[in-house]
Amino acid sequence: MTMAEIDYSKRSFNYYPTNAIVYTKCIDGRWSKPVVSNDFNFSLHCFAGVFHYAPSCFEGLKAYRGADGLVRMFRPDENARRMESSAQYLDMPAPNLEMFLDLCTLCIQANWDFIPSFESGASLYLRPVLIGINPQLGIHSSKDVMFAVMASGVGTYSGAKSLVPGTAVLSRNYDRAATYGSGGYKLGANYAQSLHAYNLAHKMGYRELLFLDSATHSHIEEFGSSNFFGIKHGCYITPNSPSVLPSITNKSLRKIAEELGLKVERRTIFIDELETFEEVNSCGTAVVITPICRIDDKVTLESGTITREYKYPEICGPISEKLYKRLVGIQRGTEEDTYGWCMFVNAPK
Ligand SMILES: Cc1ncc(COP(=O)(O)O)c(C=O)c1O
């Protein structure tokens, strides 16, 4: 299918075929030259660590075709640094900043025709993955790794139009990350941990699942796919916890919020405070900003289960919309990138 034939309005956040992937391996401390390949299958040893003990971390970032025709990546240096910290947590080799940016660039160039048009509002999602590949049986970190970058041309996260609110439920029976665990790193294992709870929430008709701190179940951590922020009294409020993934979108929104004259608070948000927010959103590369119009809390009492409902506007709130417009404007080149967040990618030669 050519770019002209793709109807991105029918796409959600999913895997859609592209042209090529890019990968390199680090064996005995030496990185190989990057390979651009049209073969989307890897051949790995069946004792590779990744199949057993999950030495695996990944990233997610987007490339956008701007109104000016130029192609930009949004803050890829932040993704490189976060992957480095995830790899450090797993005690395995990581690509350095230059390699990370090089492979992302190569991947975009190899899939140039799959970068959606500006008008479509869609983007090319990049998925850098780092996995342990040396055969092993004992429980120890991987010394050899593969670093691959793949891409998919995606629409909005839910498949609905942007800024369409969704519902969420508090995760009372399942935790995403332990207090002193790996929640602050982007490990595949963290997502495996949340899949069952996520499936249950989806079956109940919720778009999102909102995890609580695992020690006390008294305050908000983050959604399964994204960070949490609430707005009230001219203030942008988001949890501050080492077990929450440090979202690059949230970090950027905090800057934009200050620019828009909002006060920014990173602090503990107790469940009861949900009642007081004027606007609530999830934020992240995939969801961008997605308004939440209701959060349900199903509390089990001796007498049975009761549902407390926290309700927010059925449309995107005015402050969240301003934040969204500025963020997306920078990403798509319709607003001045005063922070130097975007990295331009040249067309393939
Ligand atoms: C659990 C979780 N939290 C937060 C985020 C948002 O992070 P970022 O803004 O860097 O994409 C993501 C991924 O998008 C995520 O999977």
The ligand as an SDF file (V2000), in Angstrom:
LIG
                    3D

 16 16  0  0  0  0  0  0  0  0999 V2000
    3.1680    3.4160   31.6840 C   0  0  0  0  0  0  0  0  0  0  0  0
    3.4770    4.6370   30.8800 C   0  0  0  0  0  0  0  0  0  0  0  0
    3.5260    5.8210   31.5160 N   0  0  0  0  0  0  0  0  0  0  0  0
    3.7820    6.9540   30.8480 C   0  0  0  0  0  0  0  0  0  0  0  0
    4.0280    6.9490   29.4850 C   0  0  0  0  0  0  0  0  0  0  0  0
    4.2960    8.2310   28.7880 C   0  0  0  0  0  0  0  0  0  0  0  0
    5.6600    8.4270   28.5460 O   0  0  0  0  0  0  0  0  0  0  0  0
    6.1230    9.3100   27.3290 P   0  0  0  0  0  0  0  0  0  0  0  0
    5.4640   10.6420   27.4840 O   0  0  0  0  0  0  0  0  0  0  0  0
    7.5990    9.4070   27.4700 O   0  0  0  0  0  0  0  0  0  0  0  0
    5.6880    8.6240   26.1010 O   0  0  0  0  0  0  0  0  0  0  0  0
    4.0270    5.7410   28.7820 C   0  0  0  0  0  0  0  0  0  0  0  0
    4.3080    5.6230   27.3570 C   0  0  0  0  0  0  0  0  0  0  0  0
    3.9460    6.3360   26.4900 O   0  0  0  0  0  0  0  0  0  0  0  0
    3.7340    4.5660   29.4940 C   0  0  0  0  0  0  0  0  0  0  0  0
    3.6970    3.3770   28.8710 O   0  0  0  0  0  0  0  0  0  0  0  0
  1  2  1  0
  2  3  1  0
  2 15  2  0
  3  4  2  0
  4  5  1  0
  5  6  1  0
  5 12  2  0
  6  7  1  0
  7  8  1  0
  8  9  2  0
  8 10  1  0
  8 11  1  0
 12 13  1  0
 12 15  1  0
 13 14  2  0
 15 16  1  0
M  END
$$$$
